[in-house]
């Protein structure tokens, strides 16, 4: 969870484009990020893969009014609603985008291309039918914020006792780099998102960073099998909570529009 998921960029900037808050070129540039190119395959009426700008315009013409994120993991179909084929592909990719207003979903397939030393990523978003149903296990922003604060507090206490919390020079350097990125004006979410969604996503990303650091520090001070199990048990729910919060933040645009339409 150290990096922003590609599905998050597509949903956030796709929503900003659908709302008329950014230009198609600016949205496509933000979605591609550090990748080389993104294409969309399987769009109705398009026999071959197309670029992001054309794809987003086509989705809008097909009735798509918003984009949601799914970040599933084994045993946790977070943000998914079926059918099984789409769920299986999303689980394999560990992420997907689900359209609101039309029954389509997009799953990224990432390919590394180029010679050794100059490898870059190309992404193909595969369009598949989805079931129109509420997404699984997605909290509200308020719930996500409360859950994050509680999970972070509990996990910090357990990990500190086991001497495996994000601490030491490596962890401090990673956190400093995270802060420096934020201070350079990195946009956490695209225009049109509520401030609370930005706050929740920032906290979720920070929690995800600490979890990754704890996993990346080997066994730390947890030398016995019992202590190692305790660490894993402490990290698992906080990682799950951080993923739920990420999805809640990215989906806030669609949720707010739905509430306003009622």
ABEGO torsion letter per residue (X at the ends): XABBBAAAAAAAAAAAAAAGABBAAAAAAAAAEABABBBBBGBBGBABBBBAAAAAAAAAAAGBABBBBBBBBBGBBBGBAOBAAAAAAAAAAGBBBBBBGBBBBBBBBBBBBEBBGABBBBBBBBBBBBBBBBBBGBBBAAAAAAAAAAAAAAAAAAAAAAGABBBEAAAAAAAAAAAAAAAAGBBABBBGBBAAAAAAAAAAAAAAAAAAAAAAAEAEABABAAAAAAAAAAAAAAAAAAAAAAAAAAAAAAAAAAAAAX
